[in-house]
Amino acid sequence: MNVREATQKSKLRRIRAVLFDLFDTLLLVRTDKNFGENCLRNVHRFLKMNGINVSFEDFRRAYSEVRKRLYEKCRRRLEEPHFNIRISQTLRKLGYKYDVSSRIVRGATSAYSEEFMRYVYPDEDAHLVLRELRENNYKTGVISNFAIPECAHELINLHGLKNLLNVVVISAEINRRKPSPEIFCFTLNLLKVDASESIFVGDTPDIDVRGAKNVGMKAILIERRKASFKSEDKPEYTIKKLREILDLLEE
């Protein structure tokens, strides 16, 4: 073992909290179906049943334009507006004025969530890893970029992860998204642990790894796909399966 490896392992022995990305880390999303369009079709069905008389093609076009504009703004400012805003602005573009808190807008968001949830399932190691971490007195949590926090919390509960996590922070709840330092610091403050005592596990180098390292956390990249990354986004460790985290912490 060289000096660098010994130092890294010594740092891991001082870890008190292990935090995770949610989608494509603890929960996986089926890619064999066109779930994005199916979610929009479910929204359109709900709207049509509630008096919004536009074709699916016109709805999808307006939605795509609004989504693109919001995403460009979000990327610049690292903000995460709630999905309700996306729906409200889409309806306004189509000539229907509904506030973000209206029953129609909230119902449309729920329709998107209901369809999306059909494609989500837990990683085979998720329960094992979280149970082991909790039994060994690590604090655990989730930091996720997602515009529908209610849906994320429902999925966590549905798949039996809620009681295995100390904290869950979804970007749209605080209008900050990874790699923003604010969302990491907010979560660490909730857990009352220092960044140097924490490690973050995620699947995206320029979002998960970069965000964690920028606040002083160590980062583990779970390789869900081939990824190239800049030197500043290089994780301390790379794993193929979630259960490998336990081996790293044992070492």
KEKE-3310 file (N, C-alpha, C; in steps of 0.2 Angstrom, whole numbers, plus 5000, padded with zeros to 4 digits):
npx = (5004:5003:5008:4998:4986:4986:4983:4970:4963:4964:4957:4944:4941:4937:4924:4908:4895:4886:4880:4868:4865:4849:4841:4846:4855:4852:4839:4833:4829:4819:4824:4819:4808:4798:4797:4796:4788:4777:4773:4770:4759:4750:4748:4742:4730:4724:4723:4714:4703:4699:4694:4704:4706:4716:4727:4738:4750:4751:4751:4763:4773:4772:4775:4788:4795:4794:4800:4813:4817:4816:4826:4838:4839:4840:4852:4861:4859:4859:4847:4831:4816:4799:4790:4777:4777:4782:4771:4761:4766:4766:4753:4748:4755:4747:4736:4728:4725:4731:4736:4751:4747:4735:4721:4720:4734:4741:4735:4739:4753:4753:4748:4759:4768:4762:4763:4777:4782:4779:4790:4801:4812:4820:4838:4847:4855:4852:4844:4851:4864:4860:4854:4866:4874:4867:4866:4879:4881:4883:4877:4864:4858:4849:4853:4845:4842:4827:4812:4799:4797:4787:4784:4797:4799:4788:4791:4803:4797:4788:4797:4803:4813:4813:4814:4827:4835:4842:4840:4832:4834:4827:4830:4820:4813:4821:4825:4837:4850:4860:4876:4877:4884:4876:4865:4871:4878:4867:4861:4871:4871:4859:4861:4871:4885:4902:4908:4921:4919:4911:4904:4900:4889:4886:4880:4885:4898:4900:4890:4886:4899:4907:4900:4900:4914:4917:4913:4921:4918:4921:4920:4911:4910:4897:4897:4886:4886:4896:4908:4916:4927:4932:4947:4945:4933:4935:4932:4936:4935:4929:4915:4906:4895:4883:4885:4899:4903:4902:4913:4924:4923:4925:4938)
npy = (4994:5011:5028:5037:5029:5024:5035:5039:5028:5030:5041:5037:5030:5039:5043:5048:5050:5044:5049:5049:5050:5049:5044:5032:5028:5024:5021:5014:5018:5011:5009:5003:5008:5021:5031:5045:5051:5044:5048:5062:5060:5055:5066:5074:5067:5069:5083:5085:5078:5087:5099:5105:5108:5104:5097:5083:5084:5098:5101:5094:5101:5114:5111:5106:5118:5126:5119:5118:5131:5134:5125:5129:5141:5136:5128:5138:5146:5136:5132:5125:5125:5120:5107:5111:5124:5122:5116:5125:5136:5130:5128:5142:5146:5139:5146:5145:5151:5146:5146:5141:5134:5129:5117:5111:5112:5106:5093:5089:5088:5077:5067:5066:5061:5049:5041:5041:5034:5021:5016:5015:5007:4998:4998:4982:4981:4991:4991:4982:4989:5001:4997:4990:5001:5009:5000:5000:5013:5024:5039:5042:5048:5056:5066:5074:5079:5084:5088:5086:5085:5078:5066:5060:5058:5049:5038:5034:5030:5020:5010:5006:5013:5023:5023:5019:5030:5045:5058:5066:5076:5085:5093:5103:5107:5116:5124:5123:5115:5101:5103:5113:5121:5124:5115:5104:5108:5112:5100:5093:5101:5098:5085:5088:5086:5087:5091:5085:5073:5066:5056:5056:5047:5044:5045:5053:5062:5076:5082:5075:5071:5082:5092:5087:5086:5100:5105:5099:5086:5068:5058:5045:5037:5028:5017:5018:5019:5022:5034:5050:5061:5077:5082:5088:5083:5070:5056:5050:5036:5023:5013:4998:4991:4995:4988:4988:4999:4996:4987:4996:5005:4996:4993)
npz = (5000:4995:5000:4997:4996:5009:5016:5010:5015:5028:5030:5026:5037:5046:5042:5045:5039:5026:5011:4997:4980:4972:4960:4948:4956:4971:4967:4952:4935:4923:4907:4895:4890:4883:4894:4896:4886:4889:4902:4899:4891:4900:4908:4898:4896:4909:4909:4898:4902:4911:4905:4897:4881:4870:4857:4859:4853:4852:4865:4869:4862:4867:4881:4879:4875:4886:4896:4890:4891:4905:4910:4904:4911:4924:4924:4923:4935:4944:4950:4955:4951:4956:4948:4946:4941:4929:4922:4924:4917:4904:4902:4901:4890:4881:4882:4894:4909:4924:4941:4950:4961:4958:4957:4945:4940:4950:4949:4937:4938:4947:4939:4930:4939:4944:4932:4930:4941:4939:4932:4940:4951:4965:4967:4968:4979:4987:4999:5008:5009:5015:5027:5033:5034:5043:5054:5058:5063:5055:5048:5037:5020:5007:4993:4980:4963:4958:4951:4957:4972:4980:4974:4974:4988:4990:4982:4989:5001:4996:4991:5003:5009:5017:5031:5033:5031:5037:5033:5019:5005:4992:4977:4972:4984:4990:4980:4975:4965:4963:4955:4965:4979:4990:4992:4996:5008:5015:5018:5025:5036:5042:5046:5055:5053:5048:5032:5029:5036:5028:5015:4997:4986:4970:4952:4942:4936:4934:4941:4953:4959:4957:4964:4977:4980:4979:4991:5000:5003:5002:4987:4979:4964:4956:4943:4931:4918:4903:4906:4904:4911:4918:4926:4938:4942:4945:4955:4972:4973:4963:4959:4954:4959:4972:4984:4986:4993:5006:5008:5005:5016:5027:5025)
capx = (5000:5007:5006:4992:4981:4985:4980:4963:4959:4963:4951:4937:4939:4934:4918:4902:4889:4886:4875:4867:4860:4843:4839:4852:4860:4848:4833:4834:4823:4819:4826:4817:4801:4799:4793:4795:4782:4771:4772:4767:4752:4746:4747:4738:4724:4721:4720:4708:4697:4697:4692:4709:4705:4722:4730:4744:4755:4752:4754:4770:4777:4772:4779:4796:4798:4794:4805:4820:4819:4818:4832:4843:4840:4842:4859:4865:4859:4858:4840:4826:4809:4794:4787:4770:4779:4783:4764:4757:4769:4764:4746:4748:4757:4742:4730:4724:4729:4731:4741:4754:4744:4728:4719:4722:4741:4743:4733:4743:4759:4752:4747:4766:4772:4759:4766:4784:4783:4779:4796:4806:4813:4827:4844:4847:4859:4850:4842:4857:4869:4858:4854:4872:4877:4863:4868:4886:4881:4883:4871:4863:4854:4849:4852:4843:4840:4821:4807:4793:4799:4782:4785:4803:4797:4783:4795:4807:4793:4785:4802:4805:4820:4812:4816:4834:4838:4841:4837:4831:4833:4826:4832:4814:4811:4825:4826:4844:4851:4868:4882:4877:4886:4870:4861:4876:4879:4860:4860:4876:4869:4853:4864:4876:4891:4906:4910:4926:4917:4905:4906:4894:4889:4882:4882:4886:4904:4900:4885:4887:4906:4909:4896:4902:4921:4918:4911:4925:4916:4924:4915:4912:4906:4895:4897:4880:4887:4903:4908:4922:4926:4937:4951:4942:4927:4938:4931:4941:4934:4924:4912:4902:4889:4882:4888:4906:4904:4904:4920:4928:4922:4928:4945)
capy = (5000:5017:5033:5040:5024:5023:5041:5038:5023:5033:5046:5034:5027:5045:5045:5048:5050:5042:5052:5046:5052:5045:5041:5029:5026:5020:5019:5014:5019:5007:5012:5000:5011:5028:5034:5052:5053:5041:5053:5067:5057:5054:5073:5076:5064:5072:5089:5084:5076:5093:5104:5108:5106:5105:5091:5081:5087:5105:5101:5092:5106:5120:5109:5106:5124:5129:5115:5120:5138:5133:5121:5134:5146:5132:5127:5144:5148:5130:5132:5119:5127:5115:5105:5114:5130:5120:5115:5132:5140:5127:5130:5149:5146:5137:5151:5144:5154:5143:5147:5135:5131:5127:5110:5108:5111:5100:5087:5087:5086:5071:5063:5064:5057:5042:5037:5040:5029:5014:5014:5015:5001:4999:4994:4976:4981:4997:4989:4979:4994:5006:4993:4989:5007:5011:4996:5002:5019:5029:5043:5041:5052:5057:5073:5072:5084:5082:5094:5084:5082:5074:5060:5057:5055:5044:5032:5032:5026:5014:5005:5003:5016:5029:5021:5018:5036:5050:5064:5066:5083:5085:5100:5108:5109:5122:5128:5123:5108:5099:5103:5119:5119:5126:5109:5099:5111:5112:5093:5092:5105:5094:5079:5090:5083:5091:5089:5081:5067:5063:5054:5056:5042:5046:5042:5058:5066:5084:5084:5072:5071:5089:5095:5084:5088:5107:5107:5096:5079:5063:5056:5039:5037:5022:5017:5015:5020:5024:5041:5053:5067:5082:5080:5091:5079:5063:5053:5046:5029:5021:5006:4995:4989:4998:4984:4989:5004:4992:4985:5002:5007:4991:4993)
capz = (5000:4995:5005:4995:4997:5016:5018:5009:5019:5035:5030:5026:5044:5050:5039:5049:5036:5019:5007:4991:4974:4972:4954:4945:4962:4975:4963:4945:4931:4917:4900:4890:4889:4882:4900:4896:4883:4892:4907:4896:4888:4906:4910:4893:4898:4914:4907:4893:4906:4915:4901:4893:4874:4865:4855:4863:4849:4854:4872:4870:4859:4872:4886:4877:4874:4893:4899:4888:4894:4912:4911:4903:4917:4930:4923:4924:4942:4948:4953:4954:4952:4956:4942:4945:4937:4922:4920:4924:4911:4898:4901:4899:4883:4877:4883:4900:4915:4930:4945:4951:4966:4956:4957:4938:4939:4955:4947:4931:4941:4950:4934:4928:4944:4944:4927:4931:4947:4936:4929:4945:4956:4969:4966:4971:4985:4991:5006:5011:5010:5020:5033:5036:5036:5049:5060:5060:5066:5050:5046:5029:5018:5000:4990:4973:4959:4955:4951:4960:4978:4983:4970:4976:4994:4989:4980:4994:5006:4993:4991:5009:5010:5021:5038:5033:5029:5042:5029:5012:5003:4985:4975:4971:4990:4992:4974:4973:4963:4962:4960:4970:4986:4995:4993:5000:5015:5019:5020:5031:5042:5045:5049:5060:5052:5043:5025:5029:5039:5024:5008:4993:4981:4964:4946:4937:4938:4934:4946:4960:4961:4957:4970:4984:4981:4980:4998:5005:5004:4997:4982:4976:4958:4954:4935:4928:4910:4901:4907:4904:4916:4919:4932:4944:4943:4947:4962:4976:4972:4958:4961:4950:4963:4978:4990:4986:4998:5013:5008:5006:5023:5031:5024)
cpx = (5004:5004:4999:4986:4980:4981:4972:4960:4958:4957:4944:4936:4936:4927:4912:4895:4890:4880:4874:4863:4854:4842:4846:4857:4856:4842:4835:4828:4824:4820:4823:4810:4802:4794:4792:4789:4776:4769:4768:4760:4748:4744:4741:4731:4720:4719:4714:4702:4695:4696:4698:4709:4711:4724:4736:4750:4757:4754:4761:4775:4778:4776:4787:4799:4799:4800:4812:4822:4820:4824:4838:4845:4842:4849:4863:4865:4859:4852:4836:4819:4804:4791:4780:4771:4779:4776:4761:4760:4767:4757:4745:4750:4752:4735:4726:4728:4727:4737:4744:4751:4737:4727:4721:4730:4744:4741:4737:4750:4759:4751:4754:4769:4769:4762:4773:4786:4783:4785:4802:4806:4820:4832:4844:4851:4857:4848:4847:4862:4866:4857:4861:4875:4874:4866:4875:4887:4883:4877:4871:4858:4854:4849:4851:4841:4833:4816:4801:4795:4794:4783:4791:4802:4793:4787:4800:4803:4790:4790:4805:4812:4819:4815:4824:4838:4837:4838:4837:4830:4833:4826:4826:4811:4815:4827:4834:4846:4859:4870:4882:4879:4881:4866:4865:4876:4872:4859:4865:4874:4863:4856:4869:4882:4895:4907:4915:4925:4912:4908:4899:4894:4884:4884:4884:4892:4903:4894:4886:4894:4908:4906:4899:4910:4922:4916:4916:4923:4920:4919:4917:4907:4904:4894:4891:4881:4894:4903:4915:4922:4932:4941:4948:4936:4929:4936:4936:4941:4928:4922:4908:4895:4889:4886:4896:4908:4906:4911:4925:4928:4925:4936:4948)
cpy = (5006:5022:5036:5035:5023:5029:5041:5034:5026:5038:5043:5031:5033:5047:5043:5047:5048:5044:5049:5050:5047:5041:5038:5028:5022:5017:5019:5015:5015:5011:5009:5002:5018:5032:5041:5054:5050:5045:5059:5066:5057:5061:5075:5073:5067:5079:5089:5082:5082:5100:5108:5105:5107:5098:5089:5084:5094:5106:5100:5098:5112:5118:5109:5113:5127:5125:5117:5127:5138:5130:5125:5139:5142:5130:5133:5146:5142:5130:5126:5121:5120:5113:5109:5121:5128:5119:5121:5136:5137:5129:5137:5150:5144:5141:5149:5146:5150:5144:5141:5131:5128:5120:5107:5107:5106:5093:5084:5085:5079:5065:5061:5059:5050:5038:5035:5034:5022:5011:5014:5009:5002:4995:4988:4976:4987:4995:4986:4984:4999:5003:4992:4996:5010:5007:4997:5009:5025:5033:5042:5046:5052:5064:5071:5078:5081:5087:5092:5081:5077:5067:5056:5054:5049:5037:5029:5028:5020:5009:5003:5007:5021:5028:5020:5024:5041:5057:5063:5074:5083:5093:5105:5110:5115:5126:5129:5116:5107:5101:5110:5117:5120:5119:5104:5102:5111:5105:5091:5095:5101:5088:5081:5086:5087:5087:5084:5074:5063:5061:5054:5051:5044:5043:5047:5062:5073:5087:5082:5073:5078:5093:5093:5087:5096:5109:5103:5089:5075:5061:5049:5039:5029:5022:5014:5015:5022:5032:5044:5059:5071:5080:5082:5087:5071:5061:5050:5039:5028:5014:5004:4993:4993:4995:4985:4994:5001:4990:4991:5005:5002:4992:4999)
cpz = (5000:5000:5004:4997:5005:5019:5017:5013:5026:5035:5030:5033:5048:5047:5044:5046:5028:5015:5000:4986:4975:4965:4950:4950:4967:4971:4956:4941:4924:4911:4894:4887:4888:4888:4899:4892:4886:4898:4905:4894:4894:4908:4905:4895:4903:4912:4902:4897:4911:4911:4897:4886:4869:4863:4859:4859:4851:4861:4873:4867:4864:4878:4885:4877:4881:4896:4897:4891:4901:4914:4909:4908:4923:4930:4925:4932:4947:4953:4951:4955:4952:4949:4941:4941:4930:4919:4919:4918:4904:4897:4899:4892:4878:4878:4889:4906:4922:4934:4947:4957:4965:4956:4950:4938:4944:4952:4941:4933:4944:4945:4931:4933:4944:4938:4928:4936:4944:4934:4934:4950:4959:4966:4970:4978:4989:4998:5011:5013:5016:5027:5037:5038:5043:5055:5062:5062:5061:5049:5039:5027:5010:4998:4983:4970:4956:4956:4955:4967:4981:4980:4973:4983:4994:4987:4985:4999:5002:4993:4997:5011:5016:5028:5039:5031:5035:5039:5022:5010:4995:4983:4975:4978:4992:4986:4973:4971:4963:4955:4964:4977:4991:4997:4997:5007:5019:5022:5026:5037:5046:5049:5055:5059:5047:5037:5025:5032:5035:5018:5004:4988:4976:4957:4941:4940:4939:4938:4953:4963:4962:4963:4976:4985:4982:4987:5003:5006:5000:4993:4979:4969:4956:4946:4933:4920:4909:4902:4907:4908:4916:4925:4938:4946:4944:4954:4965:4974:4967:4959:4955:4953:4970:4984:4991:4991:5004:5013:5009:5013:5028:5031:5028)
residu = (MET:ASN:VAL:ARG:GLU:ALA:THR:GLN:LYS:SER:LYS:LEU:ARG:ARG:ILE:ARG:ALA:VAL:LEU:PHE:ASP:LEU:PHE:ASP:THR:LEU:LEU:LEU:VAL:ARG:THR:ASP:LYS:ASN:PHE:GLY:GLU:ASN:CYS:LEU:ARG:ASN:VAL:HIS:ARG:PHE:LEU:LYS:MET:ASN:GLY:ILE:ASN:VAL:SER:PHE:GLU:ASP:PHE:ARG:ARG:ALA:TYR:SER:GLU:VAL:ARG:LYS:ARG:LEU:TYR:GLU:LYS:CYS:ARG:ARG:ARG:LEU:GLU:GLU:PRO:HIS:PHE:ASN:ILE:ARG:ILE:SER:GLN:THR:LEU:ARG:LYS:LEU:GLY:TYR:LYS:TYR:ASP:VAL:SER:SER:ARG:ILE:VAL:ARG:GLY:ALA:THR:SER:ALA:TYR:SER:GLU:GLU:PHE:MET:ARG:TYR:VAL:TYR:PRO:ASP:GLU:ASP:ALA:HIS:LEU:VAL:LEU:ARG:GLU:LEU:ARG:GLU:ASN:ASN:TYR:LYS:THR:GLY:VAL:ILE:SER:ASN:PHE:ALA:ILE:PRO:GLU:CYS:ALA:HIS:GLU:LEU:ILE:ASN:LEU:HIS:GLY:LEU:LYS:ASN:LEU:LEU:ASN:VAL:VAL:VAL:ILE:SER:ALA:GLU:ILE:ASN:ARG:ARG:LYS:PRO:SER:PRO:GLU:ILE:PHE:CYS:PHE:THR:LEU:ASN:LEU:LEU:LYS:VAL:ASP:ALA:SER:GLU:SER:ILE:PHE:VAL:GLY:ASP:THR:PRO:ASP:ILE:ASP:VAL:ARG:GLY:ALA:LYS:ASN:VAL:GLY:MET:LYS:ALA:ILE:LEU:ILE:GLU:ARG:ARG:LYS:ALA:SER:PHE:LYS:SER:GLU:ASP:LYS:PRO:GLU:TYR:THR:ILE:LYS:LYS:LEU:ARG:GLU:ILE:LEU:ASP:LEU:LEU:GLU:GLU)
# end
